[in-house]
Amino acid sequence: MTDLSHIRNFAIIAHIDHGKSTLADRLIQLCGGLADREMKEQVLDSMDIERERGITIKAQTVRLYYPADNGETYQINLMDTPGHVDFAYEVSRSLAACEGSILVVDASQGVEAQTLANVYQAIEQDHEIIPVLNKVDLPAADVARVKEQIEDVIGIDTSDAIEVSAKTGLNIKAVLEALVQRLPAPKGDREKPLQAMLVDSWYDSYLGVMALVRVRQGVLKKGQKIKLMQTGATHLVEKVAAVTPKLTECKQLGPGELGYMSASNKTVADCQVGDTITEEKRPCDSPLPGFKPSIPVVFCGLFPVDANDYPDLRDSLEKLRLNDASFSFEAESSAALGFGFRCGFLGLLHLEIIQERLEREFNLDLITTAPSVVYRINLTKGEQIELHNPADMPDVMKIESIEEPWIKATIMVPDEYLGPVLSLCTERRGEQLELTYVGSRAMAVYKLPLNEVVFDFYDRLKSISRGYASFDYALESYEEGDLVKLSVLVNAEPMDALSMIVHRSQADFRGRAMCARLKDLIPRQLFKIAIQAAIGGKVIARETVSAMRKDVTAKCYGGDISRKKKLLEKQKEGKKKMRQFGNVDIPQSAFIEALKMGDN
């Protein structure tokens, strides 16, 4: 049992790729959490995807013991957080469980968008922040400039910032000393009724549901009957453990400590993140303030390639939801693709990761439709409905107005690339809110419609800025816009699966692009096929797939011309009839291609 004054809880926050996980590795190594032979890159990143891509998806916790220079041993609870904007909710949860933060800034890159966003979150939580400049061993590192930048942009004093190199292990000890000396110790009373915060939960196939908890008051121990205040469910605590990076059982968790517990519950639905855990017999007075629920931003359809895999897909999604409570799904059917699910994600990277995990961990072959956002439709009779799928759009006469989601985007970019970035934002209907300079870097704040950002905005931003621009966004509001439903007609038959909602100014361009793509994808028939894009009853684009001509006179050899004429006349009649009654069979592969690529 560690004395309260000897506990330090902190999170590592930074932009993507500034070296959070590497710094965590070095801290674990220095505190002797793992032997050298057990060390590997990104120790805390447990998923294969995390390792391959070099990103952190889930925030991870580890408990270390550090013998400080003053002769005392301190218990340090470290939380390694993700850097990508899509996983910002993971960061906010981690910060709520800690008292201080280490802000890692790459000495060669400087302050980026996500650095700002995460720091502001830490300041909101009233955290003590220790600035650490990483990668000082690189030739491009400019420590003085970056320090100045941190002071100008964030407003944190950098006179005692620590210069480290997480890769080589330079100055890591100084970070641990600063933690011990500068971060506040947690507060809490052991004698009071139990009050603990549920920070995260996931499903372990052997132990059932595991929950990461931060004890505020009282003691959590094995064999205790606990109650979850939000759901009102009661459970028996079967196991209490800490990660040192290995899972180590311990007798109890006291105030200020972070650790894991497993209770005899099978579903994570019982363990809502942000809930307050208390004793059944002796409940605490009030629950702790929870977290804001994560709001899915991007929606797309997931359909199995083989219809028989539908039950497996459903089971897999449920299991994955246990592990990642931030995505939602509901059943959906499509005329072209059969049965599937409409899933909500926090962003495009989140979508990509979930899709990849489904394919890897559960061996599923999936078709993913083009991502879309949720629109709000105000009807003439005064109701408001949410529209997930363009095919469900009500009759135009019943619609009063359509609202679309807008985001507030912060883009940080070196000065020389500013022009193309601004023109990209303007092209995407963006409204500039502010433009400020910090040294040679510009910070542009824009208001952008989410449906313009969802597709290839991030890729375009990276390519025009040679990878130097960083992008961070937050959902701002819903605003009325001039939006229309773009329908695709093949031989005057509407194709529901290919319809989409676009802004009127972009409709012509999108319609032409869709028709041109379908022209290449639909196989030729014995008659002409008209592919049209229309808004309501007005056709705005058209492509024609030309007819395949069968040579009916091939079998005629010599003889009278009237025989050939007769056959050609017969063919003409047949073609006329076909054009009237012929059905166009569009292969599924064409649908998939059109839906997949509906994003450019």
C-alpha positions, 0 to 999 in steps of 0.5 A, spaced: 500 500 500 503 506 497 502 512 501 498 518 497 503 523 497 508 518 493 503 516 488 503 520 481 498 519 475 499 522 469 497 522 461 502 523 455 499 527 450 502 530 443 500 530 436 501 524 432 508 521 431 511 526 436 514 520 440 508 518 446 509 511 445 517 511 445 517 515 451 512 510 455 517 505 452 523 508 455 520 510 462 517 503 463 525 500 461 528 505 466 523 503 472 525 496 470 517 494 468 520 489 463 527 486 462 531 488 456 529 481 453 522 483 454 522 490 451 519 491 444 517 497 440 511 500 442 510 495 448 503 498 450 500 497 443 497 491 444 494 490 437 497 488 431 494 494 427 497 499 432 504 496 431 504 496 423 501 503 422 505 505 428 499 509 431 496 508 438 488 507 438 486 505 445 489 509 451 493 504 455 495 504 462 501 502 466 503 502 473 511 503 475 515 504 481 521 509 481 526 510 486 527 517 486 533 521 488 531 523 494 531 516 497 523 515 496 520 510 492 514 513 488 508 509 484 507 512 477 501 511 473 502 512 466 497 513 461 499 513 453 494 516 449 492 516 442 494 522 438 489 522 432 484 527 432 479 521 431 481 518 438 480 525 441 475 522 446 480 517 448 484 522 450 479 526 454 477 520 458 485 519 460 485 526 462 479 525 467 483 520 471 490 523 472 492 530 475 497 532 471 500 531 463 506 530 460 506 534 453 511 531 448 513 536 442 517 534 436 523 539 436 523 538 429 516 539 427 514 544 433 507 545 435 501 542 431 494 542 431 493 536 435 498 538 440 493 544 441 487 540 442 490 536 447 493 541 451 486 545 451 483 539 454 488 538 459 488 545 461 480 544 462 481 539 467 486 543 471 492 539 470 499 541 471 503 540 465 510 538 464 513 540 457 518 535 454 521 536 447 523 530 444 527 528 438 533 533 440 538 528 437 535 530 430 539 534 425 533 538 424 531 539 431 531 547 433 529 547 440 529 555 441 524 556 436 520 550 438 520 553 446 518 560 443 513 557 439 510 553 445 510 560 449 507 564 443 501 559 441 499 555 448 502 560 453 506 555 457 512 557 460 518 553 457 524 555 462 524 548 465 522 544 459 526 538 459 530 536 452 530 528 451 530 523 445 526 518 447 529 513 441 536 514 444 534 514 452 537 521 453 535 525 459 529 520 461 531 520 468 530 528 468 522 526 466 521 522 472 524 527 477 520 532 474 514 528 475 515 526 482 517 533 484 512 538 479 506 534 479 501 534 485 499 528 489 492 525 488 487 526 494 482 522 497 480 518 504 480 511 505 475 511 510 470 514 506 465 510 502 467 507 495 467 512 489 471 510 483 470 512 476 470 507 470 475 510 465 474 504 460 472 497 459 473 491 454 472 484 453 477 479 455 475 472 452 478 469 459 476 474 464 470 476 461 469 484 462 475 488 464 474 495 467 479 500 468 478 504 474 480 510 478 479 510 485 477 517 488 475 515 495 475 509 499 478 502 497 476 497 492 478 490 494 476 483 491 470 479 494 466 486 495 459 487 492 459 493 488 454 498 485 454 501 478 450 508 479 448 509 472 445 503 471 444 500 478 447 494 477 450 490 482 456 485 481 461 481 485 468 483 484 472 477 482 479 480 481 483 486 482 489 487 478 494 493 476 498 492 469 506 493 471 506 492 464 504 484 466 497 483 469 499 483 476 493 481 481 493 486 488 489 485 494 486 492 493 486 499 490 486 505 494 484 512 493 488 515 487 490 509 484 489 506 477 487 499 476 483 494 473 477 490 476 473 484 473 466 483 476 462 477 474 458 481 468 458 478 461 456 484 457 460 491 457 453 494 456 453 494 464 459 497 464 458 504 461 464 508 461 464 514 465 460 511 470 461 511 478 462 505 482 460 505 489 459 499 495 452 496 495 451 497 502 455 503 503 454 508 497 457 514 496 453 521 496 454 523 489 456 520 482 462 523 479 461 527 473 461 523 467 464 524 460 461 527 454 458 521 450 462 520 443 458 522 437 459 518 431 460 523 425 461 519 419 456 513 417 457 508 412 454 501 410 458 494 411 455 489 407 458 481 407 460 479 400 457 472 401 450 473 404 451 467 409 456 471 413 450 476 415 449 472 422 457 472 423 458 479 421 452 481 427 456 477 432 463 480 430 460 487 431 457 486 437 464 483 440 468 489 437 463 494 440 465 491 447 472 493 446 470 500 443 464 503 445 465 509 441 462 506 434 454 504 433 451 500 428 444 498 426 441 493 421 440 496 414 438 492 407 439 495 400 436 493 394 443 492 391 447 489 396 442 485 401 442 485 408 448 489 412 449 494 417 449 502 418 455 503 422 457 510 425 464 512 426 468 518 429 472 519 423 475 516 417 481 513 420 476 510 425 472 507 420 478 504 416 481 501 423 474 498 425 473 495 418 480 492 418 479 489 425 473 485 422 477 482 416 483 480 421 480 478 427 473 475 424 475 473 417 470 476 414 469 479 407 466 486 407 463 491 402 464 498 405 459 503 401 461 510 401 461 514 407 456 519 409 454 524 414 447 525 418 442 530 415 437 533 419 430 534 415 425 539 417 418 537 415 412 542 413 408 539 418 413 541 424 417 534 425 424 533 425 427 527 422 435 524 421 437 522 415 442 516 415 441 514 408 439 518 402 434 512 399 430 514 405 429 521 403 422 524 403 418 527 398 421 534 396 414 537 397 414 535 404 421 538 406 421 545 409 429 545 409 435 540 410 440 542 415 447 539 414 453 538 420 458 543 420 465 543 423 470 547 426 477 545 423 484 548 425 489 547 420 497 548 422 501 549 416 508 552 414 507 559 410 510 556 403 504 552 403 498 556 405 496 559 399 494 552 396 491 550 403 486 556 403 484 555 396 482 548 398 478 550 404 474 555 399 473 550 394 470 545 399 465 551 401 469 553 407 468 560 411 475 563 414 474 564 421 481 567 423 488 566 420 494 567 425 502 566 425 506 563 429 513 564 427 513 561 420 507 557 421 500 559 420 494 557 423 488 557 419 481 556 423 475 554 418 468 553 418 467 547 413 461 542 412 462 535 414 460 532 408 466 535 404 471 533 409 469 526 410 472 524 403 479 525 401 480 532 404 485 530 409 489 526 403 488 532 399 491 537 405 497 532 406 499 532 399 498 539 397 502 541 403 507 535 402 505 532 409 507 538 413 500 540 415 496 538 421 488 538 421 484 537 427 476 538 428 470 538 432 463 538 431 460 545 431 453 545 429 447 544 424 446 549 419 441 550 413 444 548 406 441 548 399 442 540 399 439 536 393 438 529 392 442 526 386 439 520 383 442 515 378 437 512 373 439 507 368 434 506 362 429 511 366 429 506 372 432 509 379 438 506 382 436 507 390 443 504 392 447 510 388 443 516 390 447 521 394 445 528 397 450 533 395 450 541 395 446 544 389 453 547 387 456 541 386 451 537 383 453 537 376 460 535 377 458 529 382 453 527 377 457 527 371 463 524 374 458 518 377 455 517 370 462 517 367 464 512 372 458 507 371 459 508 363 465 504 364 462 499 369 456 497 366 457 491 361 454 493 354 448 490 352 444 488 345 441 495 346 443 502 348 443 504 355 442 511 357 445 513 364 442 519 367 443 523 373 437 527 375 435 532 381 428 531 382 425 530 375 431 534 372 436 530 368 443 534 369 448 529 366 447 523 361 452 518 358 450 512 353 453 505 353 453 504 346 449 497 343 453 491 342 451 489 334 450 482 333 452 480 326 446 476 323 448 476 316 454 472 318 451 465 316 449 468 309 453 466 303 452 469 296 445 469 294 440 474 293 441 481 297 433 481 299 435 475 304 440 479 308 435 485 308 430 481 311 434 479 316 437 486 318 429 488 318 428 483 323 434 485 327 431 492 327 424 490 329 427 486 335 432 492 337 426 496 338 422 491 342 428 490 346 429 498 348 422 498 350 422 492 354 429 490 356 432 490 363 439 492 364 442 487 369 447 491 373 453 486 376 454 487 383 461 488 382 459 495 378 455 497 384 461 496 389 466 499 385 461 505 384 459 506 391 467 505 393 469 510 389 463 515 390 468 519 394 472 522 389 
